[in-house]
Amino acid sequence: MATNKQPANTLRCGNIKATIWQNVSENGPFFATTFSRPFKDQSGEWRNSTSFGLNDLEALLTLAREAKEWIATHTFRP
C-alpha cells in the first residue's frame, strides 16, 4: 500500500539530496533522514541512487550536518 506522505523537509547540496521524514512511534514522533543522488538511466529516465562516489562525499557530509541541525531545532524536548 503506497502512502502520499510528504517529507518534513528536503535539503540539497550540489547533486545530493537529504529528505527528512517525520515518523511516529509508541514513544512519540521522531525524524529520520534519507540521502539520494539523482541520475539519468540509459533510457533517459530520472532515477535515484543511494550510492555515493568520492566526489559526492563532501556534499553528503554537509547535508548530514544540516539535517542534524534541522532535526535538533524541530525536536521537542520537555
N, CA, C and O atoms as a GROMACS GRO file, in nm:
protein
  312
    1MET      N    1   0.084  -0.117   0.000
    1MET     CA    2   0.000   0.000   0.000
    1MET      C    3   0.088   0.123   0.000
    1MET      O    4   0.169   0.141   0.091
    2ALA      N    5   0.075   0.208  -0.098
    2ALA     CA    6   0.153   0.331  -0.109
    2ALA      C    7   0.088   0.442  -0.028
    2ALA      O    8  -0.034   0.451  -0.018
    3THR      N    9   0.174   0.524   0.030
    3THR     CA   10   0.124   0.640   0.102
    3THR      C   11   0.174   0.765   0.034
    3THR      O   12   0.276   0.762  -0.035
    4ASN      N   13   0.104   0.874   0.052
    4ASN     CA   14   0.145   1.001  -0.006
    4ASN      C   15   0.205   1.090   0.102
    4ASN      O   16   0.182   1.211   0.102
    5LYS      N   17   0.280   1.033   0.190
    5LYS     CA   18   0.341   1.106   0.299
    5LYS      C   19   0.440   1.208   0.244
    5LYS      O   20   0.526   1.175   0.162
    6GLN      N   21   0.428   1.331   0.289
    6GLN     CA   22   0.517   1.438   0.245
    6GLN      C   23   0.636   1.448   0.341
    6GLN      O   24   0.620   1.425   0.461
    7PRO      N   25   0.753   1.481   0.288
    7PRO     CA   26   0.868   1.498   0.378
    7PRO      C   27   0.852   1.620   0.467
    7PRO      O   28   0.786   1.717   0.430
    8ALA      N   29   0.913   1.615   0.583
    8ALA     CA   30   0.914   1.730   0.673
    8ALA      C   31   1.002   1.840   0.616
    8ALA      O   32   0.974   1.959   0.636
    9ASN      N   33   1.109   1.802   0.546
    9ASN     CA   34   1.199   1.899   0.484
    9ASN      C   35   1.286   1.827   0.382
    9ASN      O   36   1.309   1.707   0.393
   10THR      N   37   1.333   1.902   0.283
   10THR     CA   38   1.427   1.850   0.185
   10THR      C   39   1.542   1.948   0.175
   10THR      O   40   1.521   2.068   0.157
   11LEU      N   41   1.663   1.898   0.186
   11LEU     CA   42   1.783   1.980   0.177
   11LEU      C   43   1.863   1.934   0.056
   11LEU      O   44   1.862   1.816   0.021
   12ARG      N   45   1.932   2.029  -0.009
   12ARG     CA   46   2.014   1.994  -0.126
   12ARG      C   47   2.151   2.058  -0.116
   12ARG      O   48   2.167   2.169  -0.066
   13CYS      N   49   2.248   1.985  -0.166
   13CYS     CA   50   2.384   2.037  -0.178
   13CYS      C   51   2.442   1.974  -0.303
   13CYS      O   52   2.465   1.853  -0.308
   14GLY      N   53   2.467   2.056  -0.404
   14GLY     CA   54   2.514   2.000  -0.530
   14GLY      C   55   2.411   1.904  -0.586
   14GLY      O   56   2.294   1.939  -0.599
   15ASN      N   57   2.455   1.785  -0.618
   15ASN     CA   58   2.367   1.684  -0.676
   15ASN      C   59   2.311   1.587  -0.572
   15ASN      O   60   2.250   1.486  -0.608
   16ILE      N   61   2.331   1.617  -0.444
   16ILE     CA   62   2.288   1.526  -0.338
   16ILE      C   63   2.167   1.586  -0.266
   16ILE      O   64   2.159   1.707  -0.247
   17LYS      N   65   2.075   1.500  -0.228
   17LYS     CA   66   1.952   1.543  -0.162
   17LYS      C   67   1.935   1.468  -0.031
   17LYS      O   68   1.954   1.346  -0.025
   18ALA      N   69   1.899   1.542   0.075
   18ALA     CA   70   1.864   1.482   0.203
   18ALA      C   71   1.716   1.507   0.225
   18ALA      O   72   1.670   1.622   0.220
   19THR      N   73   1.641   1.401   0.250
   19THR     CA   74   1.498   1.413   0.275
   19THR      C   75   1.473   1.374   0.420
   19THR      O   76   1.510   1.265   0.463
   20ILE      N   77   1.410   1.465   0.494
   20ILE     CA   78   1.383   1.441   0.635
   20ILE      C   79   1.236   1.404   0.650
   20ILE      O   80   1.147   1.476   0.604
   21TRP      N   81   1.212   1.291   0.714
   21TRP     CA   82   1.078   1.237   0.733
   21TRP      C   83   1.041   1.239   0.880
   21TRP      O   84   1.125   1.210   0.966
   22GLN      N   85   0.917   1.275   0.910
   22GLN     CA   86   0.870   1.263   1.047
   22GLN      C   87   0.792   1.134   1.059
   22GLN      O   88   0.702   1.106   0.980
   23ASN      N   89   0.827   1.056   1.160
   23ASN     CA   90   0.761   0.929   1.187
   23ASN      C   91   0.704   0.932   1.328
   23ASN      O   92   0.742   1.015   1.410
   24VAL      N   93   0.615   0.841   1.354
   24VAL     CA   94   0.555   0.832   1.487
   24VAL      C   95   0.574   0.691   1.540
   24VAL      O   96   0.549   0.593   1.469
   25SER      N   97   0.619   0.682   1.664
   25SER     CA   98   0.634   0.552   1.729
   25SER      C   99   0.554   0.556   1.859
   25SER      O  100   0.492   0.656   1.892
   26GLU      N  101   0.558   0.446   1.931
   26GLU     CA  102   0.488   0.442   2.060
   26GLU      C  103   0.548   0.541   2.159
   26GLU      O  104   0.482   0.580   2.256
   27ASN      N  105   0.672   0.583   2.136
   27ASN     CA  106   0.739   0.680   2.222
   27ASN      C  107   0.721   0.824   2.173
   27ASN      O  108   0.777   0.917   2.231
   28GLY      N  109   0.643   0.844   2.067
   28GLY     CA  110   0.620   0.978   2.014
   28GLY      C  111   0.685   0.998   1.878
   28GLY      O  112   0.743   0.905   1.822
   29PRO      N  113   0.676   1.120   1.825
   29PRO     CA  114   0.731   1.146   1.693
   29PRO      C  115   0.885   1.152   1.693
   29PRO      O  116   0.947   1.186   1.794
   30PHE      N  117   0.943   1.118   1.580
   30PHE     CA  118   1.088   1.129   1.561
   30PHE      C  119   1.114   1.152   1.413
   30PHE      O  120   1.027   1.131   1.329
   31PHE      N  121   1.234   1.196   1.382
   31PHE     CA  122   1.272   1.223   1.244
   31PHE      C  123   1.375   1.122   1.197
   31PHE      O  124   1.456   1.072   1.275
   32ALA      N  125   1.370   1.093   1.068
   32ALA     CA  126   1.470   1.008   1.003
   32ALA      C  127   1.507   1.076   0.870
   32ALA      O  128   1.426   1.147   0.811
   33THR      N  129   1.629   1.052   0.825
   33THR     CA  130   1.678   1.117   0.704
   33THR      C  131   1.723   1.013   0.603
   33THR      O  132   1.791   0.916   0.637
   34THR      N  133   1.684   1.034   0.478
   34THR     CA  134   1.735   0.953   0.368
   34THR      C  135   1.816   1.043   0.276
   34THR      O  136   1.786   1.161   0.261
   35PHE      N  137   1.919   0.986   0.216
   35PHE     CA  138   2.006   1.060   0.124
   35PHE      C  139   1.998   0.994  -0.012
   35PHE      O  140   1.991   0.872  -0.023
   36SER      N  141   1.998   1.076  -0.117
   36SER     CA  142   1.991   1.020  -0.253
   36SER      C  143   2.067   1.108  -0.351
   36SER      O  144   2.096   1.225  -0.324
   37ARG      N  145   2.099   1.048  -0.465
   37ARG     CA  146   2.167   1.117  -0.573
   37ARG      C  147   2.093   1.085  -0.703
   37ARG      O  148   2.092   0.970  -0.747
   38PRO      N  149   2.030   1.186  -0.764
   38PRO     CA  150   1.957   1.160  -0.888
   38PRO      C  151   2.052   1.136  -1.006
   38PRO      O  152   2.162   1.192  -1.011
   39PHE      N  153   2.008   1.054  -1.100
   39PHE     CA  154   2.084   1.029  -1.222
   39PHE      C  155   1.987   0.986  -1.331
   39PHE      O  156   1.876   0.942  -1.303
   40LYS      N  157   2.031   0.999  -1.456
   40LYS     CA  158   1.950   0.951  -1.569
   40LYS      C  159   2.000   0.813  -1.609
   40LYS      O  160   2.120   0.790  -1.624
   41ASP      N  161   1.904   0.721  -1.627
   41ASP     CA  162   1.942   0.586  -1.670
   41ASP      C  163   1.964   0.584  -1.821
   41ASP      O  164   1.956   0.689  -1.886
   42GLN      N  165   1.991   0.467  -1.876
   42GLN     CA  166   2.023   0.455  -2.019
   42GLN      C  167   1.909   0.499  -2.110
   42GLN      O  168   1.932   0.540  -2.223
   43SER      N  169   1.784   0.491  -2.060
   43SER     CA  170   1.669   0.532  -2.141
   43SER      C  171   1.635   0.680  -2.122
   43SER      O  172   1.538   0.730  -2.180
   44GLY      N  173   1.713   0.750  -2.039
   44GLY     CA  174   1.689   0.892  -2.017
   44GLY      C  175   1.594   0.923  -1.903
   44GLY      O  176   1.561   1.039  -1.879
   45GLU      N  177   1.550   0.819  -1.832
   45GLU     CA  178   1.459   0.839  -1.718
   45GLU      C  179   1.539   0.875  -1.593
   45GLU      O  180   1.647   0.822  -1.570
   46TRP      N  181   1.482   0.966  -1.513
   46TRP     CA  182   1.547   1.002  -1.386
   46TRP      C  183   1.524   0.893  -1.283
   46TRP      O  184   1.412   0.844  -1.267
   47ARG      N  185   1.630   0.855  -1.214
   47ARG     CA  186   1.628   0.758  -1.105
   47ARG      C  187   1.702   0.818  -0.986
   47ARG      O  188   1.769   0.920  -0.999
   48ASN      N  189   1.690   0.754  -0.871
   48ASN     CA  190   1.764   0.796  -0.752
   48ASN      C  191   1.852   0.682  -0.706
   48ASN      O  192   1.810   0.566  -0.702
   49SER      N  193   1.975   0.716  -0.671
   49SER     CA  194   2.070   0.618  -0.619
   49SER      C  195   2.101   0.652  -0.474
   49SER      O  196   2.097   0.768  -0.433
   50THR      N  197   2.131   0.549  -0.399
   50THR     CA  198   2.176   0.569  -0.261
   50THR      C  199   2.323   0.531  -0.248
   50THR      O  200   2.373   0.507  -0.138
   51SER      N  201   2.392   0.525  -0.362
   51SER     CA  202   2.536   0.503  -0.364
   51SER      C  203   2.604   0.635  -0.395
   51SER      O  204   2.556   0.713  -0.477
   52PHE      N  205   2.717   0.659  -0.329
   52PHE     CA  206   2.784   0.787  -0.343
   52PHE      C  207   2.931   0.764  -0.374
   52PHE      O  208   2.997   0.681  -0.310
   53GLY      N  209   2.982   0.838  -0.471
   53GLY     CA  210   3.123   0.829  -0.507
   53GLY      C  211   3.206   0.930  -0.430
   53GLY      O  212   3.153   1.008  -0.351
   54LEU      N  213   3.334   0.927  -0.454
   54LEU     CA  214   3.427   1.016  -0.387
   54LEU      C  215   3.387   1.162  -0.401
   54LEU      O  216   3.394   1.238  -0.305
   55ASN      N  217   3.343   1.201  -0.520
   55ASN     CA  218   3.306   1.340  -0.545
   55ASN      C  219   3.176   1.381  -0.476
   55ASN      O  220   3.146   1.500  -0.468
   56ASP      N  221   3.100   1.286  -0.427
   56ASP     CA  222   2.973   1.315  -0.359
   56ASP      C  223   2.988   1.329  -0.207
   56ASP      O  224   2.900   1.383  -0.141
   57LEU      N  225   3.098   1.282  -0.152
   57LEU     CA  226   3.108   1.268  -0.008
   57LEU      C  227   3.111   1.400   0.068
   57LEU      O  228   3.057   1.408   0.178
   58GLU      N  229   3.174   1.503   0.013
   58GLU     CA  230   3.176   1.632   0.082
   58GLU      C  231   3.034   1.688   0.092
   58GLU      O  232   2.995   1.740   0.197
   59ALA      N  233   2.956   1.679  -0.016
   59ALA     CA  234   2.816   1.725  -0.013
   59ALA      C  235   2.735   1.641   0.084
   59ALA      O  236   2.648   1.694   0.154
   60LEU      N  237   2.761   1.513   0.089
   60LEU     CA  238   2.691   1.424   0.182
   60LEU      C  239   2.720   1.463   0.327
   60LEU      O  240   2.629   1.466   0.410
   61LEU      N  241   2.846   1.494   0.357
   61LEU     CA  242   2.882   1.539   0.492
   61LEU      C  243   2.811   1.670   0.526
   61LEU      O  244   2.759   1.686   0.637
   62THR      N  245   2.810   1.763   0.433
   62THR     CA  246   2.743   1.892   0.455
   62THR      C  247   2.595   1.872   0.483
   62THR      O  248   2.541   1.932   0.576
   63LEU      N  249   2.530   1.789   0.404
   63LEU     CA  250   2.387   1.764   0.423
   63LEU      C  251   2.359   1.690   0.553
   63LEU      O  252   2.257   1.716   0.617
   64ALA      N  253   2.447   1.599   0.592
   64ALA     CA  254   2.427   1.528   0.719
   64ALA      C  255   2.432   1.627   0.835
   64ALA      O  256   2.352   1.617   0.928
   65ARG      N  257   2.525   1.723   0.830
   65ARG     CA  258   2.532   1.825   0.935
   65ARG      C  259   2.408   1.913   0.935
   65ARG      O  260   2.351   1.942   1.040
   66GLU      N  261   2.366   1.956   0.815
   66GLU     CA  262   2.247   2.042   0.806
   66GLU      C  263   2.121   1.969   0.852
   66GLU      O  264   2.036   2.028   0.919
   67ALA      N  265   2.109   1.841   0.817
   67ALA     CA  266   1.994   1.762   0.860
   67ALA      C  267   1.994   1.747   1.012
   67ALA      O  268   1.889   1.756   1.076
   68LYS      N  269   2.111   1.725   1.069
   68LYS     CA  270   2.122   1.711   1.215
   68LYS      C  271   2.077   1.840   1.284
   68LYS      O  272   2.003   1.835   1.382
   69GLU      N  273   2.121   1.955   1.232
   69GLU     CA  274   2.081   2.084   1.290
   69GLU      C  275   1.931   2.108   1.276
   69GLU      O  276   1.867   2.155   1.369
   70TRP      N  277   1.875   2.075   1.158
   70TRP     CA  278   1.732   2.094   1.136
   70TRP      C  279   1.651   2.008   1.232
   70TRP      O  280   1.556   2.056   1.295
   71ILE      N  281   1.690   1.882   1.244
   71ILE     CA  282   1.618   1.791   1.332
   71ILE      C  283   1.630   1.837   1.477
   71ILE      O  284   1.532   1.832   1.551
   72ALA      N  285   1.746   1.881   1.517
   72ALA     CA  286   1.766   1.926   1.656
   72ALA      C  287   1.676   2.046   1.687
   72ALA      O  288   1.625   2.057   1.799
   73THR      N  289   1.656   2.135   1.592
   73THR     CA  290   1.572   2.252   1.618
   73THR      C  291   1.423   2.221   1.608
   73THR      O  292   1.341   2.300   1.653
   74HIS      N  293   1.388   2.108   1.550
   74HIS     CA  294   1.246   2.072   1.534
   74HIS      C  295   1.203   1.956   1.623
   74HIS      O  296   1.090   1.907   1.612
   75THR      N  297   1.291   1.913   1.711
   75THR     CA  298   1.259   1.804   1.802
   75THR      C  299   1.219   1.861   1.936
   75THR      O  300   1.293   1.939   1.996
   76PHE      N  301   1.101   1.820   1.982
   76PHE     CA  302   1.052   1.868   2.112
   76PHE      C  303   1.121   1.790   2.222
   76PHE      O  304   1.121   1.667   2.224
   77ARG      N  305   1.178   1.865   2.314
   77ARG     CA  306   1.241   1.803   2.432
   77ARG      C  307   1.182   1.868   2.555
   77ARG      O  308   1.200   1.988   2.576
   78PRO      N  309   1.112   1.792   2.638
   78PRO     CA  310   1.050   1.850   2.758
   78PRO      C  311   1.152   1.896   2.861
   78PRO      O  312   1.114   1.947   2.967
   0.00000   0.00000   0.00000
